[in-house]
């Protein structure tokens, strides 16, 4: 009898965990997202690597090629670290030169009014944390609304899905964040 009760208890515990997980997925879907909405986990489909890099840029410069969906951190001596990124979808891509004006760990997020007009279902403000769409780190670009930031949706890396910001996995954005300083030049090319 005791063994049967133990099996029954174990089965009910597993069922309860599965129901809780399904409820969390259902809640994300009700909020307008599918699996991974603000909370997906995983590693980048595009691995960070050291590559040969030609260009007359100072070490510490960030060079973003939106067509390639790659971000390069210039190391010098003809090399750069290359990261996979998510870029702006059609109509939201841009180019230019800016500087990193601020860096924040686990930043809070307040969607700009233009984004709220397109997506009134979004929260008006989210505190920083693992479920925040800016992820683990953010680097702010000049006086623009754009950032290089983390993402809890690794499946979007290599895709054109954002409203103009550059997404990286939380691991990659943390690595980049630790390597660059406020004032670093960021060059964006389409």
C-alpha positions as CSV (number, residue, x, y, z in Angstrom):
1,X,0.0,0.0,0.0
2,X,2.8,2.4,0.9
3,X,4.6,1.8,-2.4
4,X,1.3,2.4,-4.4
5,X,0.8,5.6,-2.5
6,X,4.3,6.8,-3.3
7,X,3.8,6.1,-7.0
8,X,0.5,7.9,-6.9
9,X,2.1,10.9,-5.1
10,X,5.0,11.0,-7.7
11,X,2.5,10.9,-10.6
12,X,0.4,13.7,-9.2
13,X,3.5,15.8,-8.5
14,X,4.6,15.4,-12.1
15,X,1.1,16.2,-13.4
16,X,1.0,19.4,-11.3
17,X,4.3,20.6,-12.7
18,X,3.1,19.9,-16.2
19,X,-0.1,21.9,-15.6
20,X,1.9,24.8,-14.1
21,X,4.2,24.9,-17.2
22,X,1.2,24.8,-19.5
23,X,-0.5,27.6,-17.6
24,X,2.7,29.7,-18.1
25,X,2.7,29.0,-21.8
26,X,-1.0,29.9,-22.0
27,X,-0.4,33.2,-20.2
28,X,2.3,34.1,-22.6
29,X,0.0,33.4,-25.5
30,X,-2.8,35.4,-24.0
31,X,-0.3,38.3,-23.7
32,X,0.2,38.2,-27.4
33,X,3.3,36.1,-27.7
34,X,4.1,32.5,-28.3
35,X,6.6,30.3,-26.7
36,X,9.6,32.5,-25.8
37,X,7.6,35.7,-25.4
38,X,9.8,37.7,-23.0
39,X,10.9,34.5,-21.3
40,X,12.4,32.0,-23.8
41,X,15.8,30.6,-22.9
42,X,18.6,29.0,-24.9
43,X,21.8,29.8,-26.7
44,X,22.4,31.7,-29.9
45,X,21.9,29.9,-33.2
46,X,25.0,31.9,-34.3
47,X,28.2,31.4,-32.4
48,X,30.5,34.2,-31.4
49,X,33.9,33.8,-33.1
50,X,37.1,35.7,-33.8
51,X,37.4,36.5,-37.5
52,X,39.6,38.4,-39.9
53,X,38.4,42.0,-40.2
54,X,39.4,44.6,-42.7
55,X,38.6,48.2,-42.1
56,X,40.2,51.3,-40.8
57,X,38.5,51.3,-37.4
58,X,40.1,51.7,-34.0
59,X,40.0,48.8,-31.5
60,X,36.9,49.0,-29.4
61,X,34.7,50.2,-32.3
62,X,31.5,48.3,-32.9
63,X,30.6,47.8,-36.6
64,X,27.1,46.5,-37.3
65,X,26.2,45.0,-40.7
66,X,22.4,44.7,-40.7
67,X,22.3,42.9,-44.1
68,X,24.6,40.2,-42.6
69,X,22.9,40.4,-39.2
70,X,26.3,40.5,-37.5
71,X,27.9,42.8,-35.0
72,X,31.7,43.1,-35.0
73,X,33.8,44.3,-32.1
74,X,37.1,45.5,-33.6
75,X,40.1,44.0,-31.8
76,X,42.9,45.4,-33.9
77,X,45.6,43.6,-35.8
78,X,43.0,42.7,-38.6
79,X,40.7,40.8,-36.2
80,X,37.3,41.3,-34.7
81,X,34.8,39.3,-32.5
82,X,31.8,38.5,-34.6
83,X,28.4,38.0,-32.9
84,X,25.0,37.1,-34.4
85,X,22.3,39.7,-33.9
86,X,18.6,40.3,-34.5
87,X,18.0,43.5,-36.5
88,X,15.1,45.8,-37.4
89,X,12.4,44.3,-39.6
90,X,11.5,46.0,-42.9
91,X,10.8,49.7,-42.4
92,X,12.7,49.8,-39.1
93,X,16.3,49.3,-40.3
94,X,18.6,52.3,-40.1
95,X,22.2,53.3,-40.6
96,X,24.6,55.8,-39.1
97,X,27.3,56.5,-36.6
98,X,26.7,56.9,-32.9
99,X,28.4,56.4,-29.6
100,X,27.4,54.3,-26.6
101,X,26.1,56.9,-24.2
102,X,25.1,54.6,-21.3
103,X,25.3,51.0,-20.2
104,X,22.9,49.3,-17.9
105,X,22.7,45.9,-16.3
106,X,19.2,44.3,-16.2
107,X,17.7,47.5,-17.5
108,X,14.0,48.4,-17.0
109,X,12.0,48.9,-20.2
110,X,9.4,51.6,-21.0
111,X,8.2,51.1,-24.6
112,X,8.3,54.3,-26.6
113,X,5.0,55.9,-27.6
114,X,5.5,54.9,-31.3
115,X,5.8,51.2,-30.2
116,X,2.7,51.5,-27.9
117,X,0.7,53.0,-30.8
118,X,1.6,49.8,-32.8
119,X,1.2,47.4,-29.9
120,X,-1.2,48.8,-27.3
121,X,-1.1,45.4,-25.6
122,X,2.4,46.0,-24.3
123,X,3.0,46.9,-20.7
124,X,3.7,50.5,-20.0
125,X,6.8,49.7,-17.9
126,X,8.7,46.6,-16.9
127,X,11.4,46.4,-14.2
128,X,14.6,44.8,-15.2
129,X,14.9,41.0,-14.8
130,X,15.1,37.7,-16.6
131,X,11.7,38.2,-18.3
132,X,12.3,41.8,-19.4
133,X,12.6,42.1,-23.3
134,X,15.9,44.1,-23.0
135,X,17.5,41.1,-21.3
136,X,20.6,41.1,-19.2
137,X,22.4,44.2,-20.5
138,X,21.7,47.3,-22.7
139,X,24.0,49.8,-24.4
140,X,22.2,53.0,-25.4
141,X,23.1,54.6,-28.7
142,X,23.4,58.4,-28.6
143,X,20.1,60.3,-28.3
144,X,18.3,57.7,-30.4
145,X,15.6,55.3,-29.1
146,X,17.9,52.4,-30.2
147,X,20.0,50.1,-28.1
148,X,22.2,47.0,-28.4
149,X,20.5,44.7,-25.8
150,X,20.0,41.2,-24.7
151,X,17.1,39.0,-25.5
152,X,15.3,36.1,-24.0
153,X,14.3,34.9,-27.5
154,X,17.5,33.3,-28.9
155,X,15.5,32.1,-31.9
156,X,15.3,35.7,-33.1
157,X,19.0,36.0,-33.5
158,X,19.9,36.2,-37.2
159,X,16.3,37.5,-37.9
160,X,14.8,40.9,-38.8
161,X,12.2,41.2,-36.1
162,X,12.9,44.3,-33.9
163,X,11.7,47.9,-34.1
164,X,15.3,49.0,-34.8
165,X,17.3,47.8,-31.8
166,X,20.0,45.2,-32.1
167,X,19.3,42.0,-30.2
168,X,21.8,39.6,-28.9
169,X,21.6,36.6,-26.6
170,X,22.0,37.4,-22.9
171,X,25.4,35.5,-22.9
172,X,26.7,37.5,-26.0
173,X,25.4,40.9,-24.8
174,X,27.1,40.4,-21.4
175,X,30.3,39.5,-23.1
176,X,30.2,42.6,-25.3
177,X,29.1,44.8,-22.4
178,X,32.2,43.8,-20.5
179,X,34.5,44.6,-23.4
180,X,33.2,48.1,-24.4
181,X,33.1,51.4,-22.7
182,X,30.7,54.3,-22.7
183,X,31.9,56.5,-25.5
184,X,32.7,53.6,-27.9
185,X,31.9,54.3,-31.5
186,X,29.1,52.3,-33.1
187,X,28.9,52.2,-36.9
188,X,25.7,50.8,-38.5
189,X,25.6,49.8,-42.2
190,X,22.8,48.2,-44.2
